[in-house]
Amino acid sequence: MSNKLDVVATNVQVPGVVESGHSQYGHFLEKRPQTSFFSRCPFYTPPPFLPSPPSIVLKCPRLSQGQPTTSTPRQKARDMRSIVTRLSLITLLTTLCLHTQLACVAGHDWFTLPIRANNILIIDQTGYVSMNTQGLSVINMVDGSTFTQLAPDQSKGIASTDLIAHVGNTLIALDAYAPGNISTYDMSTPSAPTATGSVRTLTLDRFTHLHTTSSRLAVAGGTGPVKIWDVDSAGALKTLATISSSNEQNVVHLSEKKDQIYIFGPLATNSFGLRIVALPPTESAPKEVSQLAIDGAGNTKGSILPVHLAVSAHEVEDTLLVAFAKGLAIIDVKDPTTPTLLKTLDLKLQATAMTVYGKKAYVVGTASTPTLVTIDISAPSAPTILEESTLPSNCKPVSVTVSDQYIAIAGHDTGLYMKRIVH
């Protein structure tokens, strides 16, 4: 079997549909038993007032009182009403229990699903989790139950589901086992995606990265080329551009507003930073328009240090936010020919993933403990730290996703961490 590649992923953020992720733990593989959602959380202790799910035995009232079993029509109707009433009570109490438990998530506790999770995408109440060699899991975000799980289709050469993103109703999955490939799924039925189209083989190397906009897909292949496709409403992929480089191309971010792509990796000057490449409206040669070295994220003797990788980039208005080991770099890209590094915000952690939702950025990484940092980006050129939250100590945060109701962190082989939030 081919060696596993390190992988990273981000996706354009729109309300209710977001994903972002990064993985450097591709060689860890583990299978865990499935248990009920609420029994899986080692960090959750029910408060004293929380009722247990009800246990009610349904009996015919007359039988329980030793009365004769012969029933008149009126008695049968009364017995049926009694049973219906008790069933309604069970449903009500069970719902109250579940909602009370979920409400507690809004505090400081995280629910944990003991599944392998490299990347997660949330659309409304449905979560899509890439699970490497275990494939794709589709979960109900309300209660953590599994709608379905799709194993990699080895007959088509798919060994793993590592990174996921979406364009409209098309789910895009990247297999980062060399040689690597892209496959697509129709999400018209959110809880039951189905494989569509043909599998595309890619040239990949370490630190593979995936990004989408509302109509395009880009994949960085490390020392392999950056491939860019237009994606139509039916999920069909049409090649738009191929960008090759003698240096690694580690992180890509497609601009939603402009025909250009931001590429992060080593520069020819033996430093690390940003390249801005203009994309043609039709298939033809793309053109590099500028470069910008990022201080503190460079190379040592021409060899990139993974700890210094840009792990995620997001375009907010005319500003590019870039999370990397030193913190959060803020770059003015209003004029793509002269990008300017405005400042670097010290996050005091080694970032592994970032996502943006509304006027906030969420960065996960490791310091002395796994940490989530929430940042106010209402003024993108002058972000401020709002909160630093400690994650469960065993968490390996490789991806973070925020929707209108939930925040979810993929912890690789330590599980999927979920929390209900209020914006």
Buried (B, 14 or more C-beta within 10 A) or exposed (E): EEEBBBBBBBBBBEEBBBBBBBBBBBEEEEEEEEEEBBEBBBBBEEEEEEEEEBEEEEEBEBEEEEEEEEBEEEBEEBBEEBEEEBEEEBEEBEEBBBEBBBEBBEEEBBBBBBBBBBBBBBBEBBBBBBBBBBBBBBBBBBBBEBBEBBEBBEEEBBBBBBBBBBBBBBBBBBBBBBEBBBBBBBBEEBEEBEBBBEBBEBBBBBBBBBBBBEBBBBBBBBBBBBBBBBBEEEBBBEEBBBBEBEBBBBBBBBBBEEBBBBBBBBBEEBBBBBBBBBBEEEEEEBEEBBBBBBEEBBBEEEEBEEEBBBBBBBBBEBBBBBBBBBBBBBBBBEEBEEBEBBEBBEBEBBBBBBBBBEEBBBBBBBEEEBBBBBBBBEEBBEBEBEEBBEBBEEBBBBBBBBBBBBBBBBBBBBBBBBBBBEE
